Protein backbone atom coordinates (compact mmCIF):
# COMPACT_ATOMS: atom_id res chain seq x y z
CA UNK A 1 0.00 0.00 0.00
CA UNK A 2 1.36 3.40 -0.95
CA UNK A 3 1.98 5.76 1.94
CA UNK A 4 0.00 9.03 1.93
CA UNK A 5 3.25 10.99 2.41
CA UNK A 6 4.64 9.80 -0.95
CA UNK A 7 1.36 10.57 -2.68
CA UNK A 8 1.19 14.05 -1.15
CA UNK A 9 4.68 15.02 -2.33
CA UNK A 10 3.99 13.50 -5.77
CA UNK A 11 0.79 15.56 -6.11
CA UNK A 12 2.44 18.77 -4.85
CA UNK A 13 5.34 18.37 -7.28
CA UNK A 14 2.90 17.85 -10.14
CA UNK A 15 1.16 21.11 -9.16
CA UNK A 16 4.52 22.89 -8.65
CA UNK A 17 3.59 23.59 -5.02
CA UNK A 18 5.47 23.40 -1.73
CA UNK A 19 4.22 21.56 1.35
CA UNK A 20 2.82 23.33 4.38
CA UNK A 21 3.09 21.07 7.41
CA UNK A 22 1.31 22.21 10.57
CA UNK A 23 2.30 21.00 14.03
CA UNK A 24 -0.09 20.93 16.97
CA UNK A 25 0.11 19.16 20.32
CA UNK A 26 -2.51 16.47 20.86
CA UNK A 27 -5.17 17.38 23.44
CA UNK A 28 -3.96 20.98 23.82
CA UNK A 29 -5.76 22.53 25.63
CA UNK A 30 -8.24 19.63 25.75
CA UNK A 31 -9.49 16.71 23.68
CA UNK A 32 -12.50 18.49 22.19
CA UNK A 33 -10.76 21.62 20.85
CA UNK A 34 -7.69 19.66 19.76
CA UNK A 35 -9.88 17.33 17.70
CA UNK A 36 -11.62 20.31 16.07
CA UNK A 37 -8.29 21.99 15.23
CA UNK A 38 -6.72 18.86 13.72
CA UNK A 39 -9.85 18.07 11.70
CA UNK A 40 -9.95 21.67 10.39
CA UNK A 41 -6.27 22.07 9.41
CA UNK A 42 -6.58 20.68 5.83
CA UNK A 43 -9.32 23.25 5.13
CA UNK A 44 -6.99 25.94 6.49
CA UNK A 45 -4.27 24.98 3.99
CA UNK A 46 -2.25 22.26 5.72
CA UNK A 47 -0.84 19.64 3.35
CA UNK A 48 0.62 17.54 6.16
CA UNK A 49 -0.32 17.44 9.85
CA UNK A 50 2.18 16.75 12.61
CA UNK A 51 0.61 15.78 15.92
CA UNK A 52 2.81 16.11 18.99
CA UNK A 53 2.59 13.44 21.67
CA UNK A 54 2.60 15.31 25.02
CA UNK A 55 5.56 14.54 27.26
CA UNK A 56 6.55 15.95 30.65
CA UNK A 57 10.21 16.49 29.64
CA UNK A 58 10.25 17.74 26.03
CA UNK A 59 13.94 18.68 25.83
CA UNK A 60 13.99 19.78 22.16
CA UNK A 61 10.96 22.03 22.52
CA UNK A 62 10.87 25.70 23.36
CA UNK A 63 8.70 27.25 26.09
CA UNK A 64 5.62 27.55 23.84
CA UNK A 65 5.46 23.84 22.98
CA UNK A 66 6.52 22.85 26.50
CA UNK A 67 3.53 24.76 27.88
CA UNK A 68 1.26 23.10 25.30
CA UNK A 69 2.47 19.68 26.49
CA UNK A 70 1.75 20.64 30.09
CA UNK A 71 -1.76 21.85 29.19
CA UNK A 72 -2.39 18.57 27.37
CA UNK A 73 -1.08 16.46 30.27
CA UNK A 74 -3.27 18.49 32.65
CA UNK A 75 -6.27 17.63 30.46
CA UNK A 76 -5.43 13.91 30.93
CA UNK A 77 -3.97 13.43 27.46
CA UNK A 78 -2.48 10.07 26.54
CA UNK A 79 -1.52 8.16 23.40
CA UNK A 80 -4.90 6.39 23.27
CA UNK A 81 -6.68 9.76 23.14
CA UNK A 82 -4.29 10.87 20.38
CA UNK A 83 -5.27 7.78 18.39
CA UNK A 84 -8.96 8.61 19.02
CA UNK A 85 -8.46 12.06 17.49
CA UNK A 86 -6.72 10.59 14.43
CA UNK A 87 -9.47 7.98 14.05
CA UNK A 88 -12.04 10.80 14.08
CA UNK A 89 -9.94 12.77 11.56
CA UNK A 90 -9.75 9.81 9.18
CA UNK A 91 -13.55 9.57 9.05
CA UNK A 92 -13.51 13.00 7.39
CA UNK A 93 -10.16 12.98 5.57
CA UNK A 94 -8.62 9.94 3.90
CA UNK A 95 -5.75 11.68 2.08
CA UNK A 96 -3.89 14.19 4.31
CA UNK A 97 -0.79 12.59 5.85
CA UNK A 98 -0.63 12.48 9.64
CA UNK A 99 2.75 12.27 11.35
CA UNK A 100 3.20 11.71 15.06
CA UNK A 101 6.09 13.53 16.68
CA UNK A 102 7.39 12.87 20.14
CA UNK A 103 9.89 11.25 22.45
CA UNK A 104 10.78 7.58 22.81
CA UNK A 105 9.82 7.15 26.47
CA UNK A 106 6.00 7.45 26.21
CA UNK A 107 5.99 5.31 23.05
CA UNK A 108 8.09 2.63 24.76
CA UNK A 109 5.84 2.74 27.84
CA UNK A 110 2.77 2.30 25.63
CA UNK A 111 4.40 -0.75 23.99
CA UNK A 112 6.12 -0.58 20.61
CA UNK A 113 4.00 -3.29 18.97
CA UNK A 114 0.75 -1.77 20.24
CA UNK A 115 1.79 1.75 19.30
CA UNK A 116 2.66 0.99 15.68
CA UNK A 117 -0.15 -1.52 15.03
CA UNK A 118 -2.79 0.84 16.48
CA UNK A 119 -1.17 3.72 14.63
CA UNK A 120 -1.61 1.96 11.31
CA UNK A 121 -5.22 1.04 12.11
CA UNK A 122 -6.24 4.65 12.86
CA UNK A 123 -4.32 6.09 9.90
CA UNK A 124 -0.89 7.32 11.03
CA UNK A 125 1.56 7.72 8.13
CA UNK A 126 4.83 8.69 9.79
CA UNK A 127 6.69 9.02 13.06
CA UNK A 128 9.38 11.45 14.21
CA UNK A 129 11.03 10.32 17.44
CA UNK A 130 13.09 13.31 18.46
CA UNK A 131 15.47 11.53 20.84
CA UNK A 132 15.99 8.26 18.92
CA UNK A 133 19.30 8.45 17.02
CA UNK A 134 19.79 6.53 13.74
CA UNK A 135 22.06 4.08 15.60
CA UNK A 136 18.98 2.92 17.55
CA UNK A 137 16.71 2.49 14.51
CA UNK A 138 16.64 -1.26 15.02
CA UNK A 139 14.33 -0.67 18.02
CA UNK A 140 11.48 0.37 15.72
CA UNK A 141 12.55 -0.80 12.24
CA UNK A 142 10.45 -3.97 12.19
CA UNK A 143 7.32 -2.21 13.47
CA UNK A 144 7.55 0.76 11.10
CA UNK A 145 8.05 -1.48 8.06
CA UNK A 146 5.32 -3.94 9.04
CA UNK A 147 2.78 -1.16 9.66
CA UNK A 148 3.74 1.12 6.73
CA UNK A 149 4.60 3.99 9.06
CA UNK A 150 7.54 6.03 7.78
CA UNK A 151 10.43 6.75 10.13
CA UNK A 152 11.21 10.44 9.46
CA UNK A 153 14.51 11.80 10.66
CA UNK A 154 15.73 15.21 11.80
CA UNK A 155 18.87 16.79 10.35
CA UNK A 156 20.58 19.58 12.30
CA UNK A 157 22.78 22.41 10.96
CA UNK A 158 25.81 20.64 12.49
CA UNK A 159 25.12 17.23 10.90
CA UNK A 160 28.09 16.08 8.79
CA UNK A 161 27.75 14.95 5.17
CA UNK A 162 28.61 11.37 6.13
CA UNK A 163 25.93 11.34 8.82
CA UNK A 164 23.37 12.91 6.45
CA UNK A 165 23.96 9.92 4.13
CA UNK A 166 23.34 7.48 6.98
CA UNK A 167 20.23 9.35 8.15
CA UNK A 168 18.86 9.55 4.59
CA UNK A 169 19.30 5.81 4.13
CA UNK A 170 17.22 5.09 7.23
CA UNK A 171 14.53 7.70 6.46
CA UNK A 172 11.39 7.43 4.39
CA UNK A 173 8.90 10.06 3.24
CA UNK A 174 10.98 13.20 3.78
CA UNK A 175 13.74 14.71 5.89
CA UNK A 176 13.03 17.35 8.52
CA UNK A 177 15.76 20.01 8.50
CA UNK A 178 16.09 21.82 11.83
CA UNK A 179 16.69 25.40 10.72
CA UNK A 180 18.23 26.61 13.99
CA UNK A 181 20.34 25.10 16.73
CA UNK A 182 18.61 24.85 20.07
CA UNK A 183 14.95 24.47 20.92
CA UNK A 184 11.83 25.00 18.81
CA UNK A 185 10.30 28.39 18.19
CA UNK A 186 12.88 30.45 20.08
CA UNK A 187 15.00 32.04 17.33
CA UNK A 188 14.73 33.07 13.71
CA UNK A 189 16.50 30.95 11.09
CA UNK A 190 19.21 32.51 8.92
CA UNK A 191 17.81 32.05 5.42
CA UNK A 192 21.23 32.00 3.73
CA UNK A 193 22.71 29.37 6.05
CA UNK A 194 19.56 27.23 5.74
CA UNK A 195 19.74 27.50 1.94
CA UNK A 196 23.37 26.39 1.95
CA UNK A 197 22.57 23.37 4.14
CA UNK A 198 19.46 22.34 2.21
CA UNK A 199 21.34 22.52 -1.09
CA UNK A 200 24.06 20.30 0.38
CA UNK A 201 21.48 17.76 1.59
CA UNK A 202 19.83 17.74 -1.85
CA UNK A 203 23.15 16.62 -3.36
CA UNK A 204 23.14 13.61 -1.02
CA UNK A 205 19.50 12.46 -1.14
CA UNK A 206 16.45 12.63 -3.38
CA UNK A 207 14.09 12.69 -0.38
CA UNK A 208 11.98 15.87 -0.01
CA UNK A 209 13.28 18.28 2.63
CA UNK A 210 10.97 20.23 4.93
CA UNK A 211 12.37 23.06 7.04
CA UNK A 212 11.10 23.60 10.57
CA UNK A 213 11.87 25.20 13.98
CA UNK A 214 11.56 28.98 14.36
CA UNK A 215 9.22 29.62 11.42
CA UNK A 216 6.69 32.22 12.52
CA UNK A 217 5.53 34.22 9.51
CA UNK A 218 4.62 34.05 5.84
CA UNK A 219 7.68 35.94 4.67
CA UNK A 220 9.94 33.24 6.14
CA UNK A 221 7.85 30.51 4.49
CA UNK A 222 8.03 32.28 1.12
CA UNK A 223 11.81 32.61 1.31
CA UNK A 224 12.41 29.04 2.52
CA UNK A 225 10.10 27.59 -0.13
CA UNK A 226 12.41 28.92 -2.86
CA UNK A 227 14.89 26.12 -2.18
CA UNK A 228 13.18 23.59 0.14
CA UNK A 229 10.21 21.30 -0.48
CA UNK A 230 8.14 23.01 2.19
CA UNK A 231 7.98 24.29 5.76
CA UNK A 232 6.72 23.19 9.15
CA UNK A 233 4.83 25.76 11.23
CA UNK A 234 4.21 24.84 14.86
CA UNK A 235 4.93 27.32 17.65
CA UNK A 236 3.04 30.10 15.84
CA UNK A 237 -0.16 27.99 15.77
CA UNK A 238 0.27 26.88 19.37
CA UNK A 239 0.64 30.53 20.46
CA UNK A 240 -2.82 31.18 18.98
CA UNK A 241 -4.23 28.21 20.94
CA UNK A 242 -2.49 29.42 24.11
CA UNK A 243 -3.83 32.97 23.74
CA UNK A 244 -7.35 31.67 23.06
CA UNK A 245 -7.15 29.42 26.12
CA UNK A 246 -6.09 32.31 28.35
CA UNK A 247 -8.88 34.50 27.01
CA UNK A 248 -11.38 31.59 27.19
CA UNK A 249 -12.43 32.22 23.61
CA UNK A 250 -15.17 30.07 22.06
CA UNK A 251 -13.80 27.16 20.00
CA UNK A 252 -15.10 28.64 16.77
CA UNK A 253 -13.21 31.88 17.35
CA UNK A 254 -9.98 29.94 17.98
CA UNK A 255 -10.47 28.06 14.70
CA UNK A 256 -11.08 31.34 12.85
CA UNK A 257 -7.87 32.81 14.31
CA UNK A 258 -5.81 29.80 13.16
CA UNK A 259 -7.42 29.93 9.72
CA UNK A 260 -6.72 33.67 9.41
CA UNK A 261 -3.07 33.16 10.36
CA UNK A 262 -2.49 30.31 7.89
CA UNK A 263 -4.32 31.99 5.03
CA UNK A 264 -2.83 35.49 5.41
Buried (B, 14 or more C-beta within 10 A) or exposed (E): EEBBBBEBBEEBEEEEEBBBBBBBBBBBBBBEBBBBBBBBBBEBEBBBBBBBBBBEEBEBBBEBBBBBBBBBBEBEBBBEBBBBBBEBBBEEBEEBBBBBBBBBBBBBEBEBEEBBBBBBEBBBBBBBBBBBEBEEBEBBEEBBEEBBBBBBBBBBBEBEEEBBEBBBEEBBBBBBBBBBEEBBBBBEBBBEEBBEBBEEBBEBBEBBBBBBBBBBEBEBBEBBBEBBBBBBBBBBBBBBBBEBBEEEBEEEEBBBBBBEBBEE
